[in-house]
């Protein structure tokens, strides 16, 4: 069966980007939006069709899902064994992403018709959205490491341009720069890891890299570095790249600032799709992570993920900017996915963690995109990002209220909403693996419920703060995507995910651990009730609560001073003590040598240019004196 | 061969004339004077040819012929130089070397 039509999934958004990008002055505001939405509608339908075909018709062979290279084109042919190709690979992972990415992107495209209405950069916005969608789809469909790296950088670029979308605002420009530099710095790790891995593996192809016999050969490589095999180091470096994109501690600092971008962008890029690229990357190379040296690299993933969920959740409780709360919540939830990947095993039902990570990726994309779009809807009508300016909005914005509530319940893990199932799968896998990891995950589930409902009650209940302009419900183009995503957030938990995704590609059946599920629902309810007490009606309980924590609250409010630490390290240590001497050396020694050569030439020529006077008599004089000197020398010599 | 005059005295004379010519060529500010200096240099050379021929190789005529060549060439050169100088004078009303430095700019 010819599957080369899958390449259309990439070509259509690219074409829309080129069309809108090249003619952005010609194509006026509403039209460009319609072009973008139309392009993405076609892309989404093809993607859904491909995913459906894959899961139900062509993917399953002999009881296991296959990796199908649907399209391949050799791009750089170096030697007979070494070539880089651009291709489309289908497997359960990419098929799942083929549902997540186009769906969220499609909703965001429609939503932006309303949200960005009247913005000067309307066409530019849609052009970049298409570029992003193209890059992200390329990333998930990539058939080899090099291709994924190319698209990895492309999503970074589109994220940069969209964060800095309001480029007149200095804070947006700074945030865009920060995001780009931090992720680029992390991508350096990815690049080095990729090169080391491919140097030893002699291939970039995922089909080879993840086959078990190949990994067995690869683990025979005895080269070590500080006690670990080079392959482990390569995997850790690749994870650094993934951690940068996925905003894992300590590379998370760019994500909260990235909220400077338009809210639909935050929903699409910084909540649902791009930030889970790191999770996707680790999942893509999961057999390598699991089998090389007993999974040391995977333990790194677990530790980072576990720390990040707790760290980000604590900060999320203290923030006042609603988008920042959601940003830290995103960091925390991606931590859950990383953690789940880290604790997963390979075969059969033991691959629960892996399945749970992808499941949570799926459900999280739905409810987090919904939360962001809801927040966008609120910001759109209140014209403020801060929860101090909000309150009592449930009367004014009923649809936003209901959908936001569904998303909040989903993220808090309350059945029967989607987050319950995926989070429960993660916690069940964690319980099998290590009790500390499970306990952290369980505790953070409570924190999650608390900060989400703090947000919910503070926005929709509390007290009516006497708005200057009465807030009103957003237009249809904004509420319909909210409803679609709310539907997904409510019901996507019932998808039997373990039948589709597993580390060894063999479907298995998942059992509900009712005891664990009860515990996590319990702590979720505790969090919600606490939020109810503190934030349902206007009161000063929460301030007193915060005061009781004293210094700890202050630390958390200032995000544990990680940004300041980075500033200190970069400005005070790197810039002052490393870069400044280097700059001095460059300016004075390297440039000095070059300038010295130039200046001395100028100086000497300045001095001797009088010799070339243009007067024949002077030349005759030089000639005569020269001849005299030479003849005198000769005379002395001969004599 | 001139009785009572040795080759040294004549060569001393021609060397003196030659350097007077060189000195004049380097120092004179006037194109005509420079031209005259060149004549002095050429003449000293011509005398040298004749003298060396006469004193050292009396049987040969090469030196005499060379000196005739030199005289002919000097005449041609002088005619050419004078033509240039006259044209120059018509152009800039001057035969001073310091007025002729415009070419270097």
Interface residues (C-beta under 8 A of the other chain):
Chain A: X612 X613 X614 X615 X616 X617 X620 X621 X624
Chain B: X22 X25 X26 X27 X28 X34 X97 X101 X103 X104
